[in-house]
Amino acid sequence: MQGFRRDRDFETARELLGSLKIFSIIDAESVVERANNFRFLRKRGITIRKTVDVIIATFCIKNDIPLLYSDRDFFPFQKHLKLRSAMVD
């Protein structure tokens, strides 16, 4: 949302996004699960560059939600931890 220059475009996006279901992805229970996923990949020589990617991927894995992404940090989650991609093959 921060990239919109025109107020009209911002308001349109805000309305459209407001119709989507919102999830809370940060909770104390999932901290250990995220750390375990990061450590699992790290032991295989894979370092995820951004903590937020670990948070998002772990949430999607735990809730079986396909993720639409192009960030290379998500590929190891798909390959090793059963992250489902929203991309149609």
Secondary structure, DSSP 8 states (H G I E B T S, - for coil): -TT--SHHHHHHHHHHHHTS-------HHHHHHHHHHHHHHHHTT---S-HHHHHHHHHHHHHT--B----GGGHHHHHHH---B-S--
